[in-house]
Amino acid sequence: MRRLLALGVLASLVLFGGILAAGLVASGLGGDPGPANATVTEFEPRVAVNEGDWANETEGEGVQTCTSVGPPPGNYGVTGTLVVERPFESEGPEKAAFQVVVALADGTTVERHNVTLRPGDDVQFRLFDVGQNDGLLAAGTSANLTVRVDHGDATVANATRSVAVHESGELNCDDGAS
């Protein structure tokens, strides 16, 4: 009798476990969580070029101290902020890996970041890049920058900004005489 009771309890547990597992699979809780998504909530780049030539800026004898703000001559600088967010209602795994790429219109990559986000998380990047200006950027014109957020092989978000290109190459020198 005890054996029969034990077999009955065991059969009930197996049957209940099978029904529970089938219900989880049918409701999607046990299946593929789907692709993760993200959004670009802030993208504020700034672009500066230095079209100056510092070769003739320093004159005289002795030591001079010179300061400048911005990229070196013949270069561009990209600065600014970027915020990427994974919405609370995002599908996909609990922790999803994303690659964030910021590029100029000609395809030149300015920055590339890998980040892992949970639903509801966001991350802020401070953009900073200096590169050789091949003539694509000129003061007084505009530049297009794009940000692309990839998850696996899929692009899940992107944004483009057109910003004014500023000249930033003033050199301030102190001749050392005090």
Contacts in CASP RR format, 6 or more apart in sequence:
PFRMAT RR
TARGET T0000
AUTHOR 0000-0000-0000
METHOD contacts of the structure
MODEL  1
MRRLLALGVLASLVLFGGILAAGLVASGLGGDPGPANATVTEFEPRVAVN
EGDWANETEGEGVQTCTSVGPPPGNYGVTGTLVVERPFESEGPEKAAFQV
VVALADGTTVERHNVTLRPGDDVQFRLFDVGQNDGLLAAGTSANLTVRVD
HGDATVANATRSVAVHESGELNCDDGAS
24 30 0 8 1.000
25 31 0 8 1.000
33 91 0 8 1.000
33 92 0 8 1.000
33 93 0 8 1.000
34 91 0 8 1.000
34 92 0 8 1.000
35 91 0 8 1.000
35 92 0 8 1.000
35 151 0 8 1.000
35 154 0 8 1.000
35 156 0 8 1.000
36 86 0 8 1.000
36 90 0 8 1.000
36 91 0 8 1.000
36 92 0 8 1.000
36 93 0 8 1.000
36 96 0 8 1.000
36 98 0 8 1.000
36 117 0 8 1.000
36 151 0 8 1.000
36 156 0 8 1.000
37 86 0 8 1.000
37 87 0 8 1.000
37 90 0 8 1.000
37 91 0 8 1.000
37 151 0 8 1.000
37 156 0 8 1.000
37 157 0 8 1.000
38 84 0 8 1.000
38 85 0 8 1.000
38 86 0 8 1.000
38 87 0 8 1.000
38 90 0 8 1.000
38 96 0 8 1.000
38 98 0 8 1.000
38 117 0 8 1.000
38 149 0 8 1.000
38 151 0 8 1.000
38 156 0 8 1.000
38 157 0 8 1.000
39 84 0 8 1.000
39 85 0 8 1.000
39 86 0 8 1.000
39 87 0 8 1.000
39 149 0 8 1.000
39 157 0 8 1.000
40 82 0 8 1.000
40 83 0 8 1.000
40 84 0 8 1.000
40 147 0 8 1.000
40 149 0 8 1.000
40 157 0 8 1.000
40 158 0 8 1.000
40 159 0 8 1.000
41 83 0 8 1.000
41 84 0 8 1.000
41 85 0 8 1.000
41 122 0 8 1.000
42 81 0 8 1.000
42 82 0 8 1.000
42 83 0 8 1.000
42 124 0 8 1.000
43 81 0 8 1.000
43 82 0 8 1.000
43 83 0 8 1.000
43 145 0 8 1.000
43 147 0 8 1.000
43 159 0 8 1.000
43 161 0 8 1.000
44 80 0 8 1.000
44 81 0 8 1.000
44 82 0 8 1.000
44 161 0 8 1.000
45 78 0 8 1.000
45 79 0 8 1.000
45 80 0 8 1.000
45 82 0 8 1.000
45 102 0 8 1.000
45 127 0 8 1.000
45 145 0 8 1.000
45 161 0 8 1.000
45 163 0 8 1.000
46 78 0 8 1.000
46 79 0 8 1.000
46 80 0 8 1.000
46 163 0 8 1.000
46 166 0 8 1.000
47 76 0 8 1.000
47 77 0 8 1.000
47 78 0 8 1.000
47 137 0 8 1.000
47 143 0 8 1.000
47 145 0 8 1.000
47 163 0 8 1.000
47 164 0 8 1.000
47 165 0 8 1.000
47 166 0 8 1.000
48 70 0 8 1.000
48 71 0 8 1.000
48 76 0 8 1.000
48 77 0 8 1.000
48 79 0 8 1.000
48 165 0 8 1.000
48 166 0 8 1.000
48 167 0 8 1.000
48 168 0 8 1.000
49 71 0 8 1.000
49 74 0 8 1.000
49 75 0 8 1.000
49 76 0 8 1.000
49 77 0 8 1.000
49 133 0 8 1.000
49 137 0 8 1.000
49 138 0 8 1.000
49 139 0 8 1.000
49 165 0 8 1.000
49 166 0 8 1.000
49 167 0 8 1.000
49 168 0 8 1.000
50 68 0 8 1.000
50 70 0 8 1.000
50 71 0 8 1.000
50 72 0 8 1.000
50 73 0 8 1.000
50 74 0 8 1.000
50 75 0 8 1.000
50 76 0 8 1.000
50 133 0 8 1.000
50 167 0 8 1.000
50 168 0 8 1.000
50 169 0 8 1.000
51 73 0 8 1.000
51 74 0 8 1.000
51 138 0 8 1.000
51 139 0 8 1.000
51 167 0 8 1.000
51 169 0 8 1.000
52 73 0 8 1.000
52 74 0 8 1.000
52 169 0 8 1.000
53 73 0 8 1.000
54 66 0 8 1.000
54 68 0 8 1.000
54 73 0 8 1.000
54 171 0 8 1.000
57 66 0 8 1.000
57 171 0 8 1.000
57 173 0 8 1.000
58 64 0 8 1.000
58 66 0 8 1.000
58 173 0 8 1.000
60 175 0 8 1.000
62 176 0 8 1.000
63 176 0 8 1.000
64 173 0 8 1.000
64 174 0 8 1.000
64 175 0 8 1.000
64 176 0 8 1.000
65 173 0 8 1.000
65 174 0 8 1.000
65 176 0 8 1.000
66 171 0 8 1.000
66 172 0 8 1.000
66 173 0 8 1.000
66 174 0 8 1.000
67 171 0 8 1.000
67 172 0 8 1.000
68 169 0 8 1.000
68 170 0 8 1.000
68 171 0 8 1.000
68 172 0 8 1.000
69 168 0 8 1.000
69 169 0 8 1.000
69 170 0 8 1.000
70 77 0 8 1.000
70 168 0 8 1.000
70 169 0 8 1.000
71 77 0 8 1.000
71 130 0 8 1.000
71 131 0 8 1.000
71 133 0 8 1.000
71 168 0 8 1.000
71 169 0 8 1.000
72 130 0 8 1.000
73 169 0 8 1.000
74 132 0 8 1.000
74 133 0 8 1.000
75 130 0 8 1.000
75 131 0 8 1.000
75 132 0 8 1.000
75 133 0 8 1.000
76 130 0 8 1.000
76 131 0 8 1.000
76 132 0 8 1.000
76 133 0 8 1.000
76 137 0 8 1.000
76 165 0 8 1.000
77 129 0 8 1.000
77 130 0 8 1.000
77 131 0 8 1.000
77 168 0 8 1.000
78 102 0 8 1.000
78 104 0 8 1.000
78 110 0 8 1.000
78 111 0 8 1.000
78 127 0 8 1.000
78 128 0 8 1.000
78 129 0 8 1.000
78 130 0 8 1.000
78 145 0 8 1.000
79 126 0 8 1.000
79 127 0 8 1.000
79 128 0 8 1.000
80 126 0 8 1.000
80 127 0 8 1.000
80 128 0 8 1.000
81 124 0 8 1.000
81 125 0 8 1.000
81 126 0 8 1.000
81 127 0 8 1.000
82 100 0 8 1.000
82 102 0 8 1.000
82 124 0 8 1.000
82 125 0 8 1.000
82 127 0 8 1.000
82 147 0 8 1.000
83 122 0 8 1.000
83 123 0 8 1.000
83 124 0 8 1.000
83 125 0 8 1.000
84 98 0 8 1.000
84 100 0 8 1.000
84 115 0 8 1.000
84 117 0 8 1.000
84 122 0 8 1.000
84 123 0 8 1.000
84 125 0 8 1.000
84 149 0 8 1.000
84 157 0 8 1.000
85 117 0 8 1.000
85 120 0 8 1.000
85 121 0 8 1.000
85 122 0 8 1.000
85 123 0 8 1.000
86 96 0 8 1.000
86 98 0 8 1.000
86 117 0 8 1.000
86 118 0 8 1.000
86 119 0 8 1.000
86 120 0 8 1.000
86 121 0 8 1.000
86 122 0 8 1.000
87 119 0 8 1.000
87 120 0 8 1.000
88 119 0 8 1.000
88 120 0 8 1.000
89 119 0 8 1.000
90 96 0 8 1.000
90 119 0 8 1.000
90 120 0 8 1.000
94 118 0 8 1.000
94 119 0 8 1.000
95 116 0 8 1.000
95 117 0 8 1.000
95 118 0 8 1.000
96 116 0 8 1.000
96 117 0 8 1.000
96 118 0 8 1.000
96 151 0 8 1.000
97 114 0 8 1.000
97 115 0 8 1.000
97 116 0 8 1.000
97 151 0 8 1.000
97 152 0 8 1.000
98 114 0 8 1.000
98 115 0 8 1.000
98 116 0 8 1.000
98 117 0 8 1.000
98 149 0 8 1.000
98 150 0 8 1.000
98 151 0 8 1.000
98 156 0 8 1.000
99 112 0 8 1.000
99 113 0 8 1.000
99 114 0 8 1.000
99 115 0 8 1.000
99 149 0 8 1.000
99 150 0 8 1.000
99 152 0 8 1.000
100 111 0 8 1.000
100 112 0 8 1.000
100 113 0 8 1.000
100 114 0 8 1.000
100 115 0 8 1.000
100 125 0 8 1.000
100 147 0 8 1.000
100 148 0 8 1.000
100 149 0 8 1.000
100 150 0 8 1.000
101 109 0 8 1.000
101 111 0 8 1.000
101 112 0 8 1.000
101 147 0 8 1.000
101 148 0 8 1.000
101 150 0 8 1.000
102 109 0 8 1.000
102 110 0 8 1.000
102 111 0 8 1.000
102 112 0 8 1.000
102 127 0 8 1.000
102 145 0 8 1.000
102 146 0 8 1.000
102 147 0 8 1.000
103 109 0 8 1.000
103 110 0 8 1.000
103 145 0 8 1.000
103 146 0 8 1.000
103 148 0 8 1.000
104 110 0 8 1.000
104 136 0 8 1.000
104 137 0 8 1.000
104 143 0 8 1.000
104 144 0 8 1.000
104 145 0 8 1.000
105 136 0 8 1.000
105 143 0 8 1.000
105 144 0 8 1.000
105 145 0 8 1.000
105 146 0 8 1.000
106 136 0 8 1.000
110 127 0 8 1.000
110 129 0 8 1.000
110 145 0 8 1.000
111 125 0 8 1.000
111 127 0 8 1.000
111 128 0 8 1.000
111 129 0 8 1.000
113 125 0 8 1.000
115 123 0 8 1.000
117 123 0 8 1.000
136 143 0 8 1.000
137 143 0 8 1.000
137 165 0 8 1.000
138 165 0 8 1.000
139 165 0 8 1.000
139 166 0 8 1.000
139 167 0 8 1.000
140 164 0 8 1.000
140 165 0 8 1.000
140 166 0 8 1.000
140 167 0 8 1.000
141 164 0 8 1.000
141 165 0 8 1.000
142 162 0 8 1.000
142 163 0 8 1.000
142 164 0 8 1.000
142 165 0 8 1.000
143 162 0 8 1.000
143 163 0 8 1.000
143 165 0 8 1.000
144 160 0 8 1.000
144 161 0 8 1.000
144 162 0 8 1.000
145 160 0 8 1.000
145 161 0 8 1.000
145 163 0 8 1.000
146 158 0 8 1.000
146 159 0 8 1.000
146 160 0 8 1.000
146 161 0 8 1.000
147 158 0 8 1.000
147 159 0 8 1.000
147 160 0 8 1.000
148 155 0 8 1.000
148 157 0 8 1.000
148 158 0 8 1.000
149 155 0 8 1.000
149 156 0 8 1.000
149 157 0 8 1.000
149 158 0 8 1.000
150 156 0 8 1.000
END
